[in-house]
């Protein structure tokens, strides 16, 4: 049982550090539904002009899944327009947001019940902007937020700030990202070692069965290590899973393009380069002919 405590410590250290990304919330009140609808269209066009993708929240859900949701959730989704701008060149921030429409007071129970909301005048829309980043909004994210607020005020909308974006905290950002990068590196190495033990071991057994030469076995093992063993990160709900590349061969060019967009081309290329070095190390030091071992003794 002595091995259990180090294993638990390793698992906990690999979890990284979770963080909460607060939202900047703004409410826009209108005199009538017609003026609200006109403003809603104008705001969507402005967001698109600023590089955001904009579409209804329920547009990407299959009808079967929507029908299985509770009625209040379906009602809220039908009144929500989502917009996002993922981190990629030349965009540096990872911004997400929602525009929620409240046409009448019967929808009051769908929103947070705090003192700032209880005196809201209908109809109104609520604009939420979040940057998925530890340490508050980035300087670029703050500029985007200020630009959106400036546009809303220039249109003479009744702008009410519910909550402002959290200020930039570079020290907190570095601490969390460094720890998470360290944890990700640990799990990458563990995933690589487990995958190499499986796929590399099967490859070595097969090559020995056909009496392949040592040089051939080493070259094949390196190719297997790079092509099949290299762990590729798959992000899902703030949890990053390391999976052997053999499971990603089915995603095709579009899948790799999506991975490169999410994690960056340098991360994908770096994963293959590190796997190449590790595979070469294993091939040189662990793949040897039995005769050479006996002769050396």
N, C-alpha and C positions, 0 to 999 in steps of 0.2 A: 504493500500500500504506500510505500514511500514515494513511488513514482507519481502518485495521484496528485499530490499537492503542487509539484512543479508543473504538471500538465494543466491543472486548473489555473495557475498563475499565468501560464502561457496563453491559454484561451482568453482570459480576461484582458491581458495586455494586447491581444490581437483585436479586441473590439473597438479600439480607438476611443475618441471622445465625441459624444453626441453634443449637438448644439441646437438652439432654437433660433430660427430666423424670424424676428418680429416683422409685422406688416405695417406699412404706412397707410392709414385709412382716411379717406376724404369723402364727405357727403356733399351732394349737389341737390339743392331743393328747387322746385319749379312751381309755377303758377297753374299749369295745366298739363295733361298727359301729352297733348300735341307738341308743346314746347319741349317736353322731356324727350319725346321720340326724335324730334329734330336734333336735339343736342346729342342724343345717343349715337346717331349716325355720324355727326360731325366728329365726335370724340374717337370713334372707331377709325375714321379716315385719318385723323391726326396721328393715332397710334401706328397705323400702317406706314405713314410717312416717316415716322421715327424708327422704323425698322422692326416693328413688332408683327408677329403673326396673330391674327384676331379671328376667332370663330366662336359660335355658340358652344357652351360647355358640354351639351349632350350630343353634339354632332358626331363625335367619334365613338359613341357607344352604340353597340348593336341594339335593335329594338327589343330583342328578347331579354337582354340584361337590364334595359331600362324598365321593362314591365315588372321585373322581379324586385325593383327597389321600392321602399316605402313611398306612399303618395306625397308626403311632405318633402322628401328628398327629390323626387321627380319634379315637384313644383318649383323648388329652389333652382334646380339645374336648368329648367326651362326659362328661368328669368335671369340666368347668369351667362355672361359673355367672357370668355377667357382670352388672355393675351400673354405672350411670352416672347422672350428674346434670349436664346441660349448663348452661353459663352463660346465664342469662336472668333476667328479673325474676320474682320477687324474689330468685332464687338468684344469687349473685355468682361462685361458683367453678365450674370445669369439672373435675369429679371423675370418674374412671373406676376400675373395680376388677374383680378376678376372685376367685372362691372356687374353689380347686382341691382336689378330693377325692383323698386317697391312702388306699385301703382296705387295701393289703397291700404288702409289701416288694418285690414284683415290679415295682412302678411306680417304683422308686427312680431308674432311669436317666432318667426324664422330668423330673427337677427339677435345679436347680443343685447341683453337687457341691462344696460347701464344708464347712468343719469344723462349722458350725452345723447342717447338714442331716444329716450322716453318722450322728449319734446320735439321730435322730428315732425316736419310738416310734409304731408303727402301732396303730390307724388315726389319721390326723390330717388336718386341712384347713389349707390355706394361704390367707390372705387378703391380697391385694395391693391397695393404694390408691395412685393416681397423680393428681396435679393437673397438667393440661396448662397450664403457666404457667412462664415464665422467672423465675429468681430464687427458687426454692424454693416451698414451699407458701405460700399467702396466709394472713393471720390467720384468716379465716373457714374456710379449708380445714383449718388446724391445730385449730380448735375442733371441726369435724366429726370429725376423726381422734380427738381426745381423747374425744369423746362415744361413738364406737364402741368404743374400748378400755375406757372406763368401763363400758359396757353388758356387754361380754364378761366383765369381771372380776366384775361384780355377779352374773352367772349362775354364778359359781364354775367357769368353764372354766379349763383349764390353759393360760394365755396365755403364749406365749414370743415376745418381740419380737426379730425377726431384724434388721430395720433400721428406724430411725425416719424420719419425714418430714424432708426438708431444711428448715432454718429460713428464715424470710422474709428476703429480701435485696432491699429496695426499690430500691437503687441499681442492681443488676444488672437488675432487672425494667424500670426506666425506660430504661436504656441499650439493651437489646435491643428493647423495644417501640418506642422512638423510631426506632431505625435501621430496623427492619422497616416501620414506618409510612412513613418517608421513601422506602424502596425501593418499597413498594407504590404510593406516589403517583407515582413516576417511571414505573412500568410502566402505571399507569392513564392518565397523559397520553399515553404512547407508543401504547397501545392505542386511545385515543380518536382521536388524530391519524390512525393508519392506517385505522381504520374510517370516519372522516369523509372521508378521501381517496377511499375506495372508494364508499361509499354516497352521500356528499354530491356527489362528482364525477358519478356516474351520474344523480343527481337533477337536477343543474344542466344536464347535457347534454340530458336529456329535456325539461326545461322550456324550454330555449332552442329545442329542435326544434319545440315547439308555439307558440313566440313568446309565452311568458307574460311578463307585466309584471314589472318589477324588484321591486316590493313583494310580489307573489305569490310570486316565486321565493325571496325572503328568508324569508317566513313558512313556506313549505313546507320550506325547508332547516332552519329552526329546529325544526320539528316532527319531521323525519327525524332530526336530531341527538339530540333528546331521546328519541324513541320507539325508534329503531333502533340508534343509535351508542353510547349510554351504556354504558360497560363495567360489567359486573356481576361481582363476585368469586365464584369457585367454588373452595372449599377442598378439597384432596384430598391426604392424607398429608403434611401440613405444607407443601405447595406450593400457592401461590395463583395461579390462572390468571385473567387478565383477558380476558373475552370480550365482544364487542359484544352489546347487548341483543336484537338481532334473533334470536340463537340461543336466547334465553330466553323468547321469546313463546310457545313451545310448552309450557312447564312449567306454565302456568296459575296460578290463585290459590294453590293449595297449594304450588307451587314457590316463589312469591314469599314466602309465609308462612315457608317453611323458610329462605330466604335471610335474611329479617328476623330470624328467631330466632337464626341463626348469627352474623350480623354486626351486628345491631341495626337498628331502624327508622331511627335517625338516620343510619346509614351509607348505607342505601338512598336515603333522601330527599336526603341530601347529594350523592350521586352524580348524581341527576337535576338538582339545583340547579346544580352546577358545570357539568354538560353543557349546561344551558340558557344559562348565561352564555357559555361558550365557543362554542356554536352561534350565539348572537346576535352575538358578536364576528366570527366568520367570515362570517356573513350580511351584516353591515354593511360590512366592509372588503374583502371579496372578491367579493361578488355585486353587480355594477354593469353598467348598460347600456353597450354600446359607444358609443352616440351621446353619452352624457353624458361619456365619456372624451374623445371627439374634441372636443366643445364646450369642455371645460375646457382642452384644449391650445391 
